Amino acid sequence: MMTPEFIDQRFYACNAAIKTLIECLVATKTVTPPSIARLLRCQAQKADADGFDVASLLLAEFADFSEDQARVAGRRLLNEPPHGSA
């Protein structure tokens, strides 16, 4: 049986994994922040229309996360070689 703690930990891990994937997709220029944000917001609207309030809120949060300007520097680090190397 899944305990509330187990469910919380699993949710946290899934949330972190999704955000990491978004970071990688944007950092490798597979997608642009506005395009992934638009996709996620469309999915959030559909989830909201279907009555999935929690899913809608999470998708909207992921959309905001993908466009967060404070994360731009971190994304660049994924594409730069370590300092001091050739």
Backbone torsions as a table, in degrees:
resi	resn	phi	psi	omega
1	MET	NA	137.7	-179.6
2	MET	-84.0	127.2	177.6
3	THR	-84.7	161.0	176.3
4	PRO	-57.7	-35.7	178.9
5	GLU	-64.9	-41.5	178.9
6	PHE	-63.1	-43.9	179.3
7	ILE	-63.5	-43.4	178.4
8	ASP	-60.6	-45.5	-180.0
9	GLN	-64.8	-39.9	179.2
10	ARG	-65.7	-42.8	177.3
11	PHE	-60.8	-46.6	179.8
12	TYR	-59.4	-43.9	-179.9
13	ALA	-64.5	-42.4	178.6
14	CYS	-64.8	-41.3	178.3
15	ASN	-60.8	-46.0	179.9
16	ALA	-64.8	-40.1	179.6
17	ALA	-64.3	-42.9	179.3
18	ILE	-63.8	-42.6	178.9
19	LYS	-65.1	-36.5	177.3
20	THR	-65.0	-41.8	177.6
21	LEU	-63.4	-41.5	177.0
22	ILE	-60.8	-44.7	178.7
23	GLU	-57.4	-46.3	-177.9
24	CYS	-66.1	-42.5	179.6
25	LEU	-62.0	-41.4	179.9
26	VAL	-73.3	-43.0	-177.1
27	ALA	-64.2	-35.4	-179.9
28	THR	-87.2	4.8	178.4
29	LYS	60.3	28.8	172.4
30	THR	-69.6	-37.9	175.2
31	VAL	-137.1	158.9	174.9
32	THR	-96.0	153.7	178.2
33	PRO	-54.6	-43.8	179.5
34	PRO	-64.6	-34.3	-178.3
35	SER	-71.8	-42.0	178.9
36	ILE	-70.5	-35.0	176.8
37	ALA	-63.8	-42.2	178.5
38	ARG	-61.9	-45.1	178.8
39	LEU	-59.9	-46.7	-178.7
40	LEU	-66.6	-37.4	178.4
41	ARG	-68.5	-35.9	175.2
42	CYS	-62.6	-43.0	177.9
43	GLN	-65.5	-36.6	178.0
44	ALA	-63.7	-41.8	178.4
45	GLN	-63.9	-40.8	178.5
46	LYS	-65.0	-43.7	178.7
47	ALA	-61.7	-40.9	178.9
48	ASP	-63.4	-44.2	179.8
49	ALA	-63.9	-30.6	-179.9
50	ASP	-86.2	0.4	177.2
51	GLY	87.6	14.0	179.0
52	PHE	-97.2	78.5	-174.0
53	ASP	-61.5	-44.7	-177.5
54	VAL	-65.7	-44.5	178.6
55	ALA	-61.5	-40.8	179.1
56	SER	-60.8	-45.3	179.5
57	LEU	-63.9	-41.7	179.9
58	LEU	-65.8	-43.0	179.2
59	LEU	-63.8	-40.3	177.4
60	ALA	-64.6	-37.0	177.1
61	GLU	-64.6	-41.9	177.6
62	PHE	-63.4	-36.7	177.3
63	ALA	-63.2	-46.7	177.8
64	ASP	-61.7	-41.4	179.3
65	PHE	-59.8	-41.3	-177.2
66	SER	-66.5	-24.5	-178.8
67	GLU	-102.9	4.2	-177.2
68	ASP	-64.0	114.5	-177.0
69	GLN	-65.3	-26.6	179.9
70	ALA	-68.3	-17.6	-178.4
71	ARG	-91.1	-8.4	-176.3
72	VAL	-58.2	-44.0	-179.6
73	ALA	-62.4	-40.4	178.5
74	GLY	-64.0	-37.2	178.9
75	ARG	-66.4	-35.6	178.7
76	ARG	-62.8	-34.0	-179.2
77	LEU	-60.4	-29.0	179.0
78	LEU	-67.7	-23.3	-176.6
79	ASN	-103.9	-5.3	-178.1
80	GLU	-100.1	142.1	174.0
81	PRO	-69.0	156.1	177.2
82	PRO	-56.7	143.6	-179.5
83	HIS	-62.4	137.9	179.5
84	GLY	91.6	-4.0	177.2
85	SER	-104.3	162.0	-175.3
86	ALA	-73.5	NA	NA
